Amino acid sequence: MSRPGGNPALAEHQFTTDREEPCTAKLQVRVPPSMLDELKEHKNWQEIVRQVLAEELVKLRKQKEIGKKKTK
């Protein structure tokens, strides 16, 4: 049963982040079970996935910019 009046100190227990943009969007990716098992061996596996995705997006952006310069 919930506490009457709710939790007055709820703000003290909420998740906070120091990121420029909060991680609120969800992404579902299918990977082989062995890959998932290996990832989950690491304490911060979710952050590792975010970093790898960010690095790859930077590479793709650079490739796209180079392609645009070549067509001009």
mmCIF file of the N, C-alpha and C atoms, coordinates in Angstrom:
data_MODEL
# 
_entry.id   MODEL 
# 
loop_
_atom_site.group_PDB 
_atom_site.id 
_atom_site.type_symbol 
_atom_site.label_atom_id 
_atom_site.label_alt_id 
_atom_site.label_comp_id 
_atom_site.label_asym_id 
_atom_site.label_entity_id 
_atom_site.label_seq_id 
_atom_site.pdbx_PDB_ins_code 
_atom_site.Cartn_x 
_atom_site.Cartn_y 
_atom_site.Cartn_z 
_atom_site.occupancy 
_atom_site.B_iso_or_equiv 
_atom_site.pdbx_formal_charge 
_atom_site.auth_seq_id 
_atom_site.auth_comp_id 
_atom_site.auth_asym_id 
_atom_site.auth_atom_id 
_atom_site.pdbx_PDB_model_num 
ATOM 1   N N  . MET A 1 1  ? 0.845  -1.181  0.000   1.00 0.00 ? 1  MET A N  1 
ATOM 2   C CA . MET A 1 1  ? 0.000  0.000   0.000   1.00 0.00 ? 1  MET A CA 1 
ATOM 3   C C  . MET A 1 1  ? 0.885  1.237   0.000   1.00 0.00 ? 1  MET A C  1 
ATOM 4   N N  . SER A 1 2  ? 0.495  2.233   -0.779  1.00 0.00 ? 2  SER A N  1 
ATOM 5   C CA . SER A 1 2  ? 1.302  3.443   -0.858  1.00 0.00 ? 2  SER A CA 1 
ATOM 6   C C  . SER A 1 2  ? 1.125  4.313   0.378   1.00 0.00 ? 2  SER A C  1 
ATOM 7   N N  . ARG A 1 3  ? 2.113  5.134   0.597   1.00 0.00 ? 3  ARG A N  1 
ATOM 8   C CA . ARG A 1 3  ? 2.114  6.021   1.753   1.00 0.00 ? 3  ARG A CA 1 
ATOM 9   C C  . ARG A 1 3  ? 1.145  7.178   1.505   1.00 0.00 ? 3  ARG A C  1 
ATOM 10  N N  . PRO A 1 4  ? 0.252  7.467   2.446   1.00 0.00 ? 4  PRO A N  1 
ATOM 11  C CA . PRO A 1 4  ? -0.654 8.611   2.273   1.00 0.00 ? 4  PRO A CA 1 
ATOM 12  C C  . PRO A 1 4  ? 0.150  9.907   2.123   1.00 0.00 ? 4  PRO A C  1 
ATOM 13  N N  . GLY A 1 5  ? -0.175 10.691  1.138   1.00 0.00 ? 5  GLY A N  1 
ATOM 14  C CA . GLY A 1 5  ? 0.529  11.955  0.919   1.00 0.00 ? 5  GLY A CA 1 
ATOM 15  C C  . GLY A 1 5  ? 1.756  11.813  0.035   1.00 0.00 ? 5  GLY A C  1 
ATOM 16  N N  . GLY A 1 6  ? 2.086  10.596  -0.365  1.00 0.00 ? 6  GLY A N  1 
ATOM 17  C CA . GLY A 1 6  ? 3.248  10.379  -1.230  1.00 0.00 ? 6  GLY A CA 1 
ATOM 18  C C  . GLY A 1 6  ? 4.555  10.532  -0.481  1.00 0.00 ? 6  GLY A C  1 
ATOM 19  N N  . ASN A 1 7  ? 5.632  10.647  -1.208  1.00 0.00 ? 7  ASN A N  1 
ATOM 20  C CA . ASN A 1 7  ? 6.963  10.804  -0.623  1.00 0.00 ? 7  ASN A CA 1 
ATOM 21  C C  . ASN A 1 7  ? 7.377  12.262  -0.762  1.00 0.00 ? 7  ASN A C  1 
ATOM 22  N N  . PRO A 1 8  ? 7.431  13.016  0.332   1.00 0.00 ? 8  PRO A N  1 
ATOM 23  C CA . PRO A 1 8  ? 7.776  14.432  0.227   1.00 0.00 ? 8  PRO A CA 1 
ATOM 24  C C  . PRO A 1 8  ? 9.222  14.661  -0.213  1.00 0.00 ? 8  PRO A C  1 
ATOM 25  N N  . ALA A 1 9  ? 10.089 13.671  -0.042  1.00 0.00 ? 9  ALA A N  1 
ATOM 26  C CA . ALA A 1 9  ? 11.498 13.815  -0.412  1.00 0.00 ? 9  ALA A CA 1 
ATOM 27  C C  . ALA A 1 9  ? 11.813 13.092  -1.723  1.00 0.00 ? 9  ALA A C  1 
ATOM 28  N N  . LEU A 1 10 ? 10.837 12.926  -2.583  1.00 0.00 ? 10 LEU A N  1 
ATOM 29  C CA . LEU A 1 10 ? 11.021 12.183  -3.824  1.00 0.00 ? 10 LEU A CA 1 
ATOM 30  C C  . LEU A 1 10 ? 12.116 12.793  -4.700  1.00 0.00 ? 10 LEU A C  1 
ATOM 31  N N  . ALA A 1 11 ? 12.206 14.102  -4.762  1.00 0.00 ? 11 ALA A N  1 
ATOM 32  C CA . ALA A 1 11 ? 13.200 14.764  -5.607  1.00 0.00 ? 11 ALA A CA 1 
ATOM 33  C C  . ALA A 1 11 ? 14.625 14.379  -5.216  1.00 0.00 ? 11 ALA A C  1 
ATOM 34  N N  . GLU A 1 12 ? 14.845 14.052  -3.959  1.00 0.00 ? 12 GLU A N  1 
ATOM 35  C CA . GLU A 1 12 ? 16.180 13.666  -3.496  1.00 0.00 ? 12 GLU A CA 1 
ATOM 36  C C  . GLU A 1 12 ? 16.600 12.314  -4.057  1.00 0.00 ? 12 GLU A C  1 
ATOM 37  N N  . HIS A 1 13 ? 15.654 11.496  -4.463  1.00 0.00 ? 13 HIS A N  1 
ATOM 38  C CA . HIS A 1 13 ? 15.951 10.136  -4.898  1.00 0.00 ? 13 HIS A CA 1 
ATOM 39  C C  . HIS A 1 13 ? 15.798 9.933   -6.402  1.00 0.00 ? 13 HIS A C  1 
ATOM 40  N N  . GLN A 1 14 ? 15.515 10.984  -7.143  1.00 0.00 ? 14 GLN A N  1 
ATOM 41  C CA . GLN A 1 14 ? 15.335 10.852  -8.585  1.00 0.00 ? 14 GLN A CA 1 
ATOM 42  C C  . GLN A 1 14 ? 16.682 10.753  -9.290  1.00 0.00 ? 14 GLN A C  1 
ATOM 43  N N  . PHE A 1 15 ? 16.687 10.097  -10.432 1.00 0.00 ? 15 PHE A N  1 
ATOM 44  C CA . PHE A 1 15 ? 17.883 9.950   -11.247 1.00 0.00 ? 15 PHE A CA 1 
ATOM 45  C C  . PHE A 1 15 ? 18.246 11.292  -11.858 1.00 0.00 ? 15 PHE A C  1 
ATOM 46  N N  . THR A 1 16 ? 19.518 11.642  -11.814 1.00 0.00 ? 16 THR A N  1 
ATOM 47  C CA . THR A 1 16 ? 19.995 12.872  -12.449 1.00 0.00 ? 16 THR A CA 1 
ATOM 48  C C  . THR A 1 16 ? 21.181 12.530  -13.342 1.00 0.00 ? 16 THR A C  1 
ATOM 49  N N  . THR A 1 17 ? 21.473 13.399  -14.283 1.00 0.00 ? 17 THR A N  1 
ATOM 50  C CA . THR A 1 17 ? 22.592 13.191  -15.194 1.00 0.00 ? 17 THR A CA 1 
ATOM 51  C C  . THR A 1 17 ? 23.259 14.518  -15.501 1.00 0.00 ? 17 THR A C  1 
ATOM 52  N N  . ASP A 1 18 ? 24.525 14.455  -15.873 1.00 0.00 ? 18 ASP A N  1 
ATOM 53  C CA . ASP A 1 18 ? 25.242 15.673  -16.240 1.00 0.00 ? 18 ASP A CA 1 
ATOM 54  C C  . ASP A 1 18 ? 25.418 15.764  -17.756 1.00 0.00 ? 18 ASP A C  1 
ATOM 55  N N  . ARG A 1 19 ? 24.655 15.003  -18.496 1.00 0.00 ? 19 ARG A N  1 
ATOM 56  C CA . ARG A 1 19 ? 24.731 15.015  -19.959 1.00 0.00 ? 19 ARG A CA 1 
ATOM 57  C C  . ARG A 1 19 ? 24.096 16.285  -20.518 1.00 0.00 ? 19 ARG A C  1 
ATOM 58  N N  . GLU A 1 20 ? 24.581 16.688  -21.704 1.00 0.00 ? 20 GLU A N  1 
ATOM 59  C CA . GLU A 1 20 ? 23.975 17.831  -22.388 1.00 0.00 ? 20 GLU A CA 1 
ATOM 60  C C  . GLU A 1 20 ? 22.550 17.501  -22.822 1.00 0.00 ? 20 GLU A C  1 
ATOM 61  N N  . GLU A 1 21 ? 22.367 16.267  -23.253 1.00 0.00 ? 21 GLU A N  1 
ATOM 62  C CA . GLU A 1 21 ? 21.054 15.809  -23.720 1.00 0.00 ? 21 GLU A CA 1 
ATOM 63  C C  . GLU A 1 21 ? 20.703 14.526  -22.965 1.00 0.00 ? 21 GLU A C  1 
ATOM 64  N N  . PRO A 1 22 ? 19.559 14.478  -22.317 1.00 0.00 ? 22 PRO A N  1 
ATOM 65  C CA . PRO A 1 22 ? 19.207 13.282  -21.543 1.00 0.00 ? 22 PRO A CA 1 
ATOM 66  C C  . PRO A 1 22 ? 18.977 12.072  -22.457 1.00 0.00 ? 22 PRO A C  1 
ATOM 67  N N  . CYS A 1 23 ? 19.268 10.907  -21.937 1.00 0.00 ? 23 CYS A N  1 
ATOM 68  C CA . CYS A 1 23 ? 19.084 9.650   -22.685 1.00 0.00 ? 23 CYS A CA 1 
ATOM 69  C C  . CYS A 1 23 ? 17.677 9.120   -22.426 1.00 0.00 ? 23 CYS A C  1 
ATOM 70  N N  . THR A 1 24 ? 16.709 9.645   -23.154 1.00 0.00 ? 24 THR A N  1 
ATOM 71  C CA . THR A 1 24 ? 15.325 9.236   -22.940 1.00 0.00 ? 24 THR A CA 1 
ATOM 72  C C  . THR A 1 24 ? 14.790 8.364   -24.076 1.00 0.00 ? 24 THR A C  1 
ATOM 73  N N  . ALA A 1 25 ? 15.440 8.405   -25.238 1.00 0.00 ? 25 ALA A N  1 
ATOM 74  C CA . ALA A 1 25 ? 14.989 7.601   -26.377 1.00 0.00 ? 25 ALA A CA 1 
ATOM 75  C C  . ALA A 1 25 ? 15.487 6.168   -26.218 1.00 0.00 ? 25 ALA A C  1 
ATOM 76  N N  . LYS A 1 26 ? 14.691 5.228   -26.719 1.00 0.00 ? 26 LYS A N  1 
ATOM 77  C CA . LYS A 1 26 ? 15.062 3.821   -26.618 1.00 0.00 ? 26 LYS A CA 1 
ATOM 78  C C  . LYS A 1 26 ? 15.417 3.286   -27.998 1.00 0.00 ? 26 LYS A C  1 
ATOM 79  N N  . LEU A 1 27 ? 16.378 2.371   -28.017 1.00 0.00 ? 27 LEU A N  1 
ATOM 80  C CA . LEU A 1 27 ? 16.821 1.730   -29.244 1.00 0.00 ? 27 LEU A CA 1 
ATOM 81  C C  . LEU A 1 27 ? 16.907 0.236   -28.977 1.00 0.00 ? 27 LEU A C  1 
ATOM 82  N N  . GLN A 1 28 ? 16.295 -0.546  -29.836 1.00 0.00 ? 28 GLN A N  1 
ATOM 83  C CA . GLN A 1 28 ? 16.344 -1.998  -29.675 1.00 0.00 ? 28 GLN A CA 1 
ATOM 84  C C  . GLN A 1 28 ? 17.127 -2.577  -30.846 1.00 0.00 ? 28 GLN A C  1 
ATOM 85  N N  . VAL A 1 29 ? 18.155 -3.348  -30.529 1.00 0.00 ? 29 VAL A N  1 
ATOM 86  C CA . VAL A 1 29 ? 19.014 -3.941  -31.542 1.00 0.00 ? 29 VAL A CA 1 
ATOM 87  C C  . VAL A 1 29 ? 19.150 -5.429  -31.256 1.00 0.00 ? 29 VAL A C  1 
ATOM 88  N N  . ARG A 1 30 ? 19.037 -6.229  -32.282 1.00 0.00 ? 30 ARG A N  1 
ATOM 89  C CA . ARG A 1 30 ? 19.209 -7.674  -32.107 1.00 0.00 ? 30 ARG A CA 1 
ATOM 90  C C  . ARG A 1 30 ? 20.672 -8.025  -32.357 1.00 0.00 ? 30 ARG A C  1 
ATOM 91  N N  . VAL A 1 31 ? 21.254 -8.729  -31.400 1.00 0.00 ? 31 VAL A N  1 
ATOM 92  C CA . VAL A 1 31 ? 22.641 -9.178  -31.498 1.00 0.00 ? 31 VAL A CA 1 
ATOM 93  C C  . VAL A 1 31 ? 22.696 -10.656 -31.120 1.00 0.00 ? 31 VAL A C  1 
ATOM 94  N N  . PRO A 1 32 ? 23.760 -11.343 -31.514 1.00 0.00 ? 32 PRO A N  1 
ATOM 95  C CA . PRO A 1 32 ? 23.892 -12.743 -31.106 1.00 0.00 ? 32 PRO A CA 1 
ATOM 96  C C  . PRO A 1 32 ? 23.995 -12.846 -29.582 1.00 0.00 ? 32 PRO A C  1 
ATOM 97  N N  . PRO A 1 33 ? 23.453 -13.904 -29.007 1.00 0.00 ? 33 PRO A N  1 
ATOM 98  C CA . PRO A 1 33 ? 23.514 -14.070 -27.550 1.00 0.00 ? 33 PRO A CA 1 
ATOM 99  C C  . PRO A 1 33 ? 24.934 -14.002 -26.994 1.00 0.00 ? 33 PRO A C  1 
ATOM 100 N N  . SER A 1 34 ? 25.901 -14.533 -27.745 1.00 0.00 ? 34 SER A N  1 
ATOM 101 C CA . SER A 1 34 ? 27.287 -14.502 -27.263 1.00 0.00 ? 34 SER A CA 1 
ATOM 102 C C  . SER A 1 34 ? 27.806 -13.071 -27.145 1.00 0.00 ? 34 SER A C  1 
ATOM 103 N N  . MET A 1 35 ? 27.407 -12.200 -28.084 1.00 0.00 ? 35 MET A N  1 
ATOM 104 C CA . MET A 1 35 ? 27.828 -10.802 -28.035 1.00 0.00 ? 35 MET A CA 1 
ATOM 105 C C  . MET A 1 35 ? 27.206 -10.101 -26.828 1.00 0.00 ? 35 MET A C  1 
ATOM 106 N N  . LEU A 1 36 ? 25.939 -10.361 -26.590 1.00 0.00 ? 36 LEU A N  1 
ATOM 107 C CA . LEU A 1 36 ? 25.266 -9.755  -25.443 1.00 0.00 ? 36 LEU A CA 1 
ATOM 108 C C  . LEU A 1 36 ? 25.894 -10.228 -24.138 1.00 0.00 ? 36 LEU A C  1 
ATOM 109 N N  . ASP A 1 37 ? 26.206 -11.510 -24.054 1.00 0.00 ? 37 ASP A N  1 
ATOM 110 C CA . ASP A 1 37 ? 26.846 -12.040 -22.848 1.00 0.00 ? 37 ASP A CA 1 
ATOM 111 C C  . ASP A 1 37 ? 28.189 -11.366 -22.599 1.00 0.00 ? 37 ASP A C  1 
ATOM 112 N N  . GLU A 1 38 ? 28.957 -11.188 -23.671 1.00 0.00 ? 38 GLU A N  1 
ATOM 113 C CA . GLU A 1 38 ? 30.269 -10.545 -23.531 1.00 0.00 ? 38 GLU A CA 1 
ATOM 114 C C  . GLU A 1 38 ? 30.120 -9.085  -23.116 1.00 0.00 ? 38 GLU A C  1 
ATOM 115 N N  . LEU A 1 39 ? 29.153 -8.399  -23.700 1.00 0.00 ? 39 LEU A N  1 
ATOM 116 C CA . LEU A 1 39 ? 28.904 -7.000  -23.325 1.00 0.00 ? 39 LEU A CA 1 
ATOM 117 C C  . LEU A 1 39 ? 28.535 -6.879  -21.854 1.00 0.00 ? 39 LEU A C  1 
ATOM 118 N N  . LYS A 1 40 ? 27.646 -7.752  -21.413 1.00 0.00 ? 40 LYS A N  1 
ATOM 119 C CA . LYS A 1 40 ? 27.144 -7.668  -20.042 1.00 0.00 ? 40 LYS A CA 1 
ATOM 120 C C  . LYS A 1 40 ? 28.184 -8.054  -18.989 1.00 0.00 ? 40 LYS A C  1 
ATOM 121 N N  . GLU A 1 41 ? 29.334 -8.569  -19.429 1.00 0.00 ? 41 GLU A N  1 
ATOM 122 C CA . GLU A 1 41 ? 30.422 -8.838  -18.493 1.00 0.00 ? 41 GLU A CA 1 
ATOM 123 C C  . GLU A 1 41 ? 31.031 -7.540  -17.970 1.00 0.00 ? 41 GLU A C  1 
ATOM 124 N N  . HIS A 1 42 ? 30.804 -6.462  -18.699 1.00 0.00 ? 42 HIS A N  1 
ATOM 125 C CA . HIS A 1 42 ? 31.348 -5.155  -18.323 1.00 0.00 ? 42 HIS A CA 1 
ATOM 126 C C  . HIS A 1 42 ? 30.338 -4.407  -17.458 1.00 0.00 ? 42 HIS A C  1 
ATOM 127 N N  . LYS A 1 43 ? 30.854 -3.738  -16.447 1.00 0.00 ? 43 LYS A N  1 
ATOM 128 C CA . LYS A 1 43 ? 29.985 -3.062  -15.475 1.00 0.00 ? 43 LYS A CA 1 
ATOM 129 C C  . LYS A 1 43 ? 29.078 -2.021  -16.147 1.00 0.00 ? 43 LYS A C  1 
ATOM 130 N N  . ASN A 1 44 ? 29.638 -1.165  -16.974 1.00 0.00 ? 44 ASN A N  1 
ATOM 131 C CA . ASN A 1 44 ? 28.880 -0.085  -17.624 1.00 0.00 ? 44 ASN A CA 1 
ATOM 132 C C  . ASN A 1 44 ? 28.629 -0.413  -19.094 1.00 0.00 ? 44 ASN A C  1 
ATOM 133 N N  . TRP A 1 45 ? 28.078 -1.579  -19.375 1.00 0.00 ? 45 TRP A N  1 
ATOM 134 C CA . TRP A 1 45 ? 27.950 -2.005  -20.762 1.00 0.00 ? 45 TRP A CA 1 
ATOM 135 C C  . TRP A 1 45 ? 27.063 -1.081  -21.581 1.00 0.00 ? 45 TRP A C  1 
ATOM 136 N N  . GLN A 1 46 ? 26.050 -0.475  -20.959 1.00 0.00 ? 46 GLN A N  1 
ATOM 137 C CA . GLN A 1 46 ? 25.168 0.432   -21.705 1.00 0.00 ? 46 GLN A CA 1 
ATOM 138 C C  . GLN A 1 46 ? 25.943 1.666   -22.177 1.00 0.00 ? 46 GLN A C  1 
ATOM 139 N N  . GLU A 1 47 ? 26.814 2.171   -21.315 1.00 0.00 ? 47 GLU A N  1 
ATOM 140 C CA . GLU A 1 47 ? 27.612 3.346   -21.676 1.00 0.00 ? 47 GLU A CA 1 
ATOM 141 C C  . GLU A 1 47 ? 28.606 2.995   -22.782 1.00 0.00 ? 47 GLU A C  1 
ATOM 142 N N  . ILE A 1 48 ? 29.139 1.788   -22.754 1.00 0.00 ? 48 ILE A N  1 
ATOM 143 C CA . ILE A 1 48 ? 30.053 1.338   -23.809 1.00 0.00 ? 48 ILE A CA 1 
ATOM 144 C C  . ILE A 1 48 ? 29.331 1.357   -25.155 1.00 0.00 ? 48 ILE A C  1 
ATOM 145 N N  . VAL A 1 49 ? 28.113 0.853   -25.186 1.00 0.00 ? 49 VAL A N  1 
ATOM 146 C CA . VAL A 1 49 ? 27.329 0.839   -26.428 1.00 0.00 ? 49 VAL A CA 1 
ATOM 147 C C  . VAL A 1 49 ? 27.069 2.268   -26.903 1.00 0.00 ? 49 VAL A C  1 
ATOM 148 N N  . ARG A 1 50 ? 26.719 3.165   -25.980 1.00 0.00 ? 50 ARG A N  1 
ATOM 149 C CA . ARG A 1 50 ? 26.477 4.567   -26.359 1.00 0.00 ? 50 ARG A CA 1 
ATOM 150 C C  . ARG A 1 50 ? 27.730 5.196   -26.965 1.00 0.00 ? 50 ARG A C  1 
ATOM 151 N N  . GLN A 1 51 ? 28.885 4.947   -26.350 1.00 0.00 ? 51 GLN A N  1 
ATOM 152 C CA . GLN A 1 51 ? 30.137 5.530   -26.837 1.00 0.00 ? 51 GLN A CA 1 
ATOM 153 C C  . GLN A 1 51 ? 30.496 5.011   -28.225 1.00 0.00 ? 51 GLN A C  1 
ATOM 154 N N  . VAL A 1 52 ? 30.340 3.715   -28.433 1.00 0.00 ? 52 VAL A N  1 
ATOM 155 C CA . VAL A 1 52 ? 30.660 3.132   -29.739 1.00 0.00 ? 52 VAL A CA 1 
ATOM 156 C C  . VAL A 1 52 ? 29.728 3.698   -30.812 1.00 0.00 ? 52 VAL A C  1 
ATOM 157 N N  . LEU A 1 53 ? 28.452 3.807   -30.506 1.00 0.00 ? 53 LEU A N  1 
ATOM 158 C CA . LEU A 1 53 ? 27.501 4.391   -31.462 1.00 0.00 ? 53 LEU A CA 1 
ATOM 159 C C  . LEU A 1 53 ? 27.868 5.839   -31.787 1.00 0.00 ? 53 LEU A C  1 
ATOM 160 N N  . ALA A 1 54 ? 28.208 6.605   -30.773 1.00 0.00 ? 54 ALA A N  1 
ATOM 161 C CA . ALA A 1 54 ? 28.573 8.009   -30.981 1.00 0.00 ? 54 ALA A CA 1 
ATOM 162 C C  . ALA A 1 54 ? 29.821 8.117   -31.859 1.00 0.00 ? 54 ALA A C  1 
ATOM 163 N N  . GLU A 1 55 ? 30.825 7.276   -31.607 1.00 0.00 ? 55 GLU A N  1 
ATOM 164 C CA . GLU A 1 55 ? 32.048 7.297   -32.412 1.00 0.00 ? 55 GLU A CA 1 
ATOM 165 C C  . GLU A 1 55 ? 31.754 6.953   -33.869 1.00 0.00 ? 55 GLU A C  1 
ATOM 166 N N  . GLU A 1 56 ? 30.924 5.961   -34.097 1.00 0.00 ? 56 GLU A N  1 
ATOM 167 C CA . GLU A 1 56 ? 30.590 5.564   -35.465 1.00 0.00 ? 56 GLU A CA 1 
ATOM 168 C C  . GLU A 1 56 ? 29.790 6.649   -36.182 1.00 0.00 ? 56 GLU A C  1 
ATOM 169 N N  . LEU A 1 57 ? 28.915 7.318   -35.463 1.00 0.00 ? 57 LEU A N  1 
ATOM 170 C CA . LEU A 1 57 ? 28.150 8.412   -36.075 1.00 0.00 ? 57 LEU A CA 1 
ATOM 171 C C  . LEU A 1 57 ? 29.063 9.557   -36.487 1.00 0.00 ? 57 LEU A C  1 
ATOM 172 N N  . VAL A 1 58 ? 30.077 9.844   -35.682 1.00 0.00 ? 58 VAL A N  1 
ATOM 173 C CA . VAL A 1 58 ? 31.049 10.885  -36.032 1.00 0.00 ? 58 VAL A CA 1 
ATOM 174 C C  . VAL A 1 58 ? 31.778 10.495  -37.317 1.00 0.00 ? 58 VAL A C  1 
ATOM 175 N N  . LYS A 1 59 ? 32.202 9.235   -37.422 1.00 0.00 ? 59 LYS A N  1 
ATOM 176 C CA . LYS A 1 59 ? 32.881 8.758   -38.633 1.00 0.00 ? 59 LYS A CA 1 
ATOM 177 C C  . LYS A 1 59 ? 31.977 8.893   -39.855 1.00 0.00 ? 59 LYS A C  1 
ATOM 178 N N  . LEU A 1 60 ? 30.714 8.506   -39.705 1.00 0.00 ? 60 LEU A N  1 
ATOM 179 C CA . LEU A 1 60 ? 29.771 8.597   -40.826 1.00 0.00 ? 60 LEU A CA 1 
ATOM 180 C C  . LEU A 1 60 ? 29.552 10.043  -41.258 1.00 0.00 ? 60 LEU A C  1 
ATOM 181 N N  . ARG A 1 61 ? 29.470 10.952  -40.277 1.00 0.00 ? 61 ARG A N  1 
ATOM 182 C CA . ARG A 1 61 ? 29.309 12.379  -40.595 1.00 0.00 ? 61 ARG A CA 1 
ATOM 183 C C  . ARG A 1 61 ? 30.502 12.890  -41.397 1.00 0.00 ? 61 ARG A C  1 
ATOM 184 N N  . LYS A 1 62 ? 31.712 12.501  -40.970 1.00 0.00 ? 62 LYS A N  1 
ATOM 185 C CA . LYS A 1 62 ? 32.922 12.944  -41.669 1.00 0.00 ? 62 LYS A CA 1 
ATOM 186 C C  . LYS A 1 62 ? 32.948 12.408  -43.091 1.00 0.00 ? 62 LYS A C  1 
ATOM 187 N N  . GLN A 1 63 ? 32.571 11.139  -43.270 1.00 0.00 ? 63 GLN A N  1 
ATOM 188 C CA . GLN A 1 63 ? 32.532 10.554  -44.608 1.00 0.00 ? 63 GLN A CA 1 
ATOM 189 C C  . GLN A 1 63 ? 31.523 11.279  -45.490 1.00 0.00 ? 63 GLN A C  1 
ATOM 190 N N  . LYS A 1 64 ? 30.406 11.633  -44.905 1.00 0.00 ? 64 LYS A N  1 
ATOM 191 C CA . LYS A 1 64 ? 29.359 12.338  -45.652 1.00 0.00 ? 64 LYS A CA 1 
ATOM 192 C C  . LYS A 1 64 ? 29.856 13.715  -46.086 1.00 0.00 ? 64 LYS A C  1 
ATOM 193 N N  . GLU A 1 65 ? 30.563 14.412  -45.181 1.00 0.00 ? 65 GLU A N  1 
ATOM 194 C CA . GLU A 1 65 ? 31.101 15.738  -45.510 1.00 0.00 ? 65 GLU A CA 1 
ATOM 195 C C  . GLU A 1 65 ? 32.147 15.643  -46.609 1.00 0.00 ? 65 GLU A C  1 
ATOM 196 N N  . ILE A 1 66 ? 32.998 14.626  -46.552 1.00 0.00 ? 66 ILE A N  1 
ATOM 197 C CA . ILE A 1 66 ? 34.021 14.435  -47.581 1.00 0.00 ? 66 ILE A CA 1 
ATOM 198 C C  . ILE A 1 66 ? 33.358 14.160  -48.927 1.00 0.00 ? 66 ILE A C  1 
ATOM 199 N N  . GLY A 1 67 ? 32.303 13.359  -48.927 1.00 0.00 ? 67 GLY A N  1 
ATOM 200 C CA . GLY A 1 67 ? 31.568 13.061  -50.155 1.00 0.00 ? 67 GLY A CA 1 
ATOM 201 C C  . GLY A 1 67 ? 30.939 14.303  -50.759 1.00 0.00 ? 67 GLY A C  1 
ATOM 202 N N  . LYS A 1 68 ? 30.426 15.189  -49.922 1.00 0.00 ? 68 LYS A N  1 
ATOM 203 C CA . LYS A 1 68 ? 29.822 16.434  -50.417 1.00 0.00 ? 68 LYS A CA 1 
ATOM 204 C C  . LYS A 1 68 ? 30.878 17.338  -51.029 1.00 0.00 ? 68 LYS A C  1 
ATOM 205 N N  . LYS A 1 69 ? 32.071 17.395  -50.427 1.00 0.00 ? 69 LYS A N  1 
ATOM 206 C CA . LYS A 1 69 ? 33.143 18.251  -50.940 1.00 0.00 ? 69 LYS A CA 1 
ATOM 207 C C  . LYS A 1 69 ? 33.637 17.751  -52.292 1.00 0.00 ? 69 LYS A C  1 
ATOM 208 N N  . LYS A 1 70 ? 33.659 16.425  -52.485 1.00 0.00 ? 70 LYS A N  1 
ATOM 209 C CA . LYS A 1 70 ? 34.132 15.852  -53.746 1.00 0.00 ? 70 LYS A CA 1 
ATOM 210 C C  . LYS A 1 70 ? 33.166 16.127  -54.891 1.00 0.00 ? 70 LYS A C  1 
ATOM 211 N N  . THR A 1 71 ? 31.874 16.241  -54.594 1.00 0.00 ? 71 THR A N  1 
ATOM 212 C CA . THR A 1 71 ? 30.883 16.457  -55.651 1.00 0.00 ? 71 THR A CA 1 
ATOM 213 C C  . THR A 1 71 ? 30.788 17.918  -56.055 1.00 0.00 ? 71 THR A C  1 
ATOM 214 N N  . LYS A 1 72 ? 31.405 18.809  -55.319 1.00 0.00 ? 72 LYS A N  1 
ATOM 215 C CA . LYS A 1 72 ? 31.336 20.247  -55.652 1.00 0.00 ? 72 LYS A CA 1 
ATOM 216 C C  . LYS A 1 72 ? 32.338 20.633  -56.694 1.00 0.00 ? 72 LYS A C  1 
# 
